[in-house]
Amino acid sequence: MTTIAVTTWSLEQTSPADLLPAAAPEGDVRVVRSETPSPEFSRFLYASVGGDIRWTDRLGWSYDRWRAHLERPGVETWVAYERGTPAGYVELAAGDDGVVEIEYFGLLPAFRGRRIGGHLLARGTARAWDLAERWPGLAPTKRVWLHTCSKDGEHARDNYARRGFRLFDTKVAEEPEVVTPGPWPGAFPA
């Protein structure tokens, strides 16, 4: 099996004041919380956003595993829509003691490079900072963190830096090289 070296960068914000705004994209772009947990919709977003950048860890999840994950207190999915069409998403997950992870963030390939990503990341990060207001019993957010890696989109790390995220850890590991699955066979071939 062929392996590739993958660099993973972990980034964080430790205050809501760290969040830097992004310019709003042109046109009819809205960011809306998906308030009803839907394994089908979440899997669609995951596969469609991550299919060409090797997101594979959740592809084997069962319906019940998706549902259990999405129904956890403090897990939220925020979706960017352009003229009613899903363009991308950010998934938040509350951890212990006021720590919120941005577990997934990205855009469907057709929507990249149109200033939607910065806007979605800024809105999603703001929602991470006020997550406890929507979930009674959760501690107020004191840290928001995420990781990105060398397999992600070429502009991902720069977008995080422009939103005020700071590097706190870097790791390099060999991983099996996987065929880019795409959201379905033949979509966005390399």
C-alpha positions, -999 to 999 in steps of 0.1 A, spaced: 0 0 0 13 34 -9 16 60 18 18 98 18 32 122 43 4 143 57 10 175 78 -17 183 103 -19 218 117 -40 225 148 -52 261 152 -72 279 179 -89 310 191 -90 317 229 -113 347 229 -142 359 208 -121 390 201 -97 368 181 -123 363 154 -116 385 124 -145 393 101 -148 384 64 -163 403 36 -198 392 27 -199 374 -6 -219 389 -35 -253 376 -42 -279 358 -22 -257 338 3 -272 328 36 -258 308 65 -285 288 83 -284 263 112 -297 228 103 -317 224 134 -332 190 128 -305 163 130 -305 146 96 -280 118 89 -288 119 52 -282 156 49 -251 156 70 -236 126 50 -245 145 18 -226 175 30 -196 155 42 -193 134 10 -199 164 -14 -175 188 4 -148 163 12 -150 139 -18 -123 155 -38 -100 162 -8 -99 127 6 -124 129 35 -130 93 42 -132 87 79 -170 90 81 -179 73 48 -184 40 66 -205 53 94 -239 37 97 -272 57 98 -274 51 136 -238 63 142 -246 95 122 -278 100 141 -261 95 175 -234 119 166 -258 146 154 -281 143 184 -253 149 210 -258 181 229 -237 209 215 -233 194 180 -245 219 153 -244 220 115 -244 255 99 -250 255 61 -242 282 36 -267 284 8 -263 304 -24 -297 311 -40 -312 282 -21 -285 256 -31 -262 242 -4 -227 256 -9 -209 243 21 -210 238 58 -194 240 92 -199 214 119 -194 224 156 -190 200 185 -189 211 221 -163 194 242 -155 196 279 -151 228 299 -161 253 272 -140 239 243 -157 238 209 -142 221 180 -149 230 144 -150 193 133 -156 200 96 -157 230 74 -156 234 37 -174 242 4 -187 220 -24 -162 223 -53 -185 244 -75 -186 271 -48 -149 275 -40 -130 306 -49 -161 329 -46 -156 344 -11 -182 322 4 -157 302 25 -144 332 46 -179 343 52 -191 308 63 -160 303 85 -165 337 102 -202 330 108 -196 294 120 -168 305 144 -191 332 158 -217 305 164 -190 284 182 -184 313 205 -221 316 214 -229 279 214 -237 277 251 -265 302 246 -284 276 225 -275 246 247 -285 250 284 -261 232 306 -230 237 284 -202 258 298 -196 291 280 -171 288 252 -136 297 262 -117 281 233 -125 273 196 -101 250 178 -98 230 146 -73 211 125 -65 212 89 -40 192 69 -20 191 37 -48 171 20 -73 199 25 -79 227 0 -50 248 -9 -65 280 6 -78 264 38 -50 273 62 -48 309 49 -86 313 54 -82 301 90 -54 326 96 -74 354 81 -102 346 105 -78 349 135 -69 313 142 -34 307 156 -12 276 152 -6 256 184 6 223 171 20 206 139 23 169 133 35 149 103 25 113 98 24 87 70 -11 78 59 -24 53 34 -30 70 1 -67 67 -8 -84 72 -41 -103 104 -40 -139 90 -37 -159 121 -48 -195 124 -38 -202 97 -64 -181 79 -90 -168 102 -117 -177 135 -100 -149 162 -103 -123 138 -117 -87 148 -111 
